[in-house]
């Protein structure tokens, strides 16, 4: 399996490394599908440790997934400008 492309970005005055498509891969989202603002908001409200269904698959909300969702929401807001 090929390595995921990583990118260093400046976000909120801080440089962070992100893996491109990490949340999409973690949630088994198909290649052409995109996250919507509503979808990300619903996912962000799920508490840590709770099980949930997403697009026919069952997942457990982890701290890493929570962080990735928060980052995706922030990027979605910054791209609209």
C-alpha positions as CSV (number, residue, x, y, z in Angstrom):
1,X,0.0,0.0,0.0
2,X,1.5,3.4,-0.9
3,X,2.2,6.0,1.7
4,X,-0.2,8.8,2.2
5,X,0.9,12.2,1.0
6,X,1.7,14.5,4.0
7,X,1.8,18.2,3.8
8,X,3.0,20.9,6.3
9,X,0.7,23.8,6.6
10,X,0.4,26.9,8.7
11,X,-2.9,27.0,10.5
12,X,-3.8,29.5,13.2
13,X,-0.1,30.7,13.3
14,X,1.1,27.1,14.0
15,X,2.8,24.7,11.6
16,X,1.2,21.3,11.5
17,X,1.6,18.1,9.4
18,X,-1.6,16.6,7.9
19,X,-2.1,13.5,5.9
20,X,-4.1,14.2,2.8
21,X,-7.4,12.1,2.8
22,X,-6.8,10.6,6.3
23,X,-10.4,11.2,7.5
24,X,-11.9,10.0,4.2
25,X,-9.8,6.8,4.5
26,X,-10.6,6.4,8.2
27,X,-14.4,6.6,7.5
28,X,-14.2,4.4,4.3
29,X,-15.6,7.2,2.1
30,X,-15.6,6.4,-1.6
31,X,-13.2,8.2,-3.9
32,X,-15.7,10.6,-5.6
33,X,-17.7,11.4,-2.4
34,X,-17.1,14.6,-0.5
35,X,-17.8,15.7,3.0
36,X,-20.6,18.2,3.5
37,X,-20.8,20.8,6.3
38,X,-23.9,19.0,7.7
39,X,-22.1,15.7,7.7
40,X,-19.1,17.1,9.5
41,X,-21.3,18.9,12.1
42,X,-23.2,15.7,12.9
43,X,-19.9,13.7,13.3
44,X,-18.4,16.3,15.6
45,X,-21.3,16.0,18.0
46,X,-20.7,12.3,18.6
47,X,-19.0,11.8,22.0
48,X,-15.6,9.9,22.3
49,X,-16.0,6.2,22.7
50,X,-19.5,6.1,21.2
51,X,-20.3,3.8,18.3
52,X,-22.0,5.2,15.2
53,X,-23.0,4.2,11.7
54,X,-21.7,6.2,8.7
55,X,-22.6,5.3,5.1
56,X,-23.4,1.7,6.1
57,X,-20.3,1.1,8.2
58,X,-20.0,1.0,12.0
59,X,-17.3,3.0,13.7
60,X,-16.2,4.0,17.2
61,X,-15.5,7.7,17.7
62,X,-11.8,8.2,18.7
63,X,-9.9,11.2,19.8
64,X,-7.9,11.1,16.5
65,X,-11.1,11.0,14.5
66,X,-12.4,13.9,16.5
67,X,-9.3,16.0,15.7
68,X,-9.5,15.1,12.0
69,X,-13.2,16.1,11.9
70,X,-12.4,19.4,13.6
71,X,-9.6,20.1,11.1
72,X,-11.8,19.3,8.2
73,X,-14.4,21.7,9.5
74,X,-11.8,24.4,9.9
75,X,-10.5,23.8,6.4
76,X,-14.0,23.9,4.9
77,X,-14.5,27.3,6.6
78,X,-11.2,28.8,5.4
79,X,-11.7,27.6,1.8
80,X,-15.0,29.5,1.4
81,X,-13.3,32.9,1.8
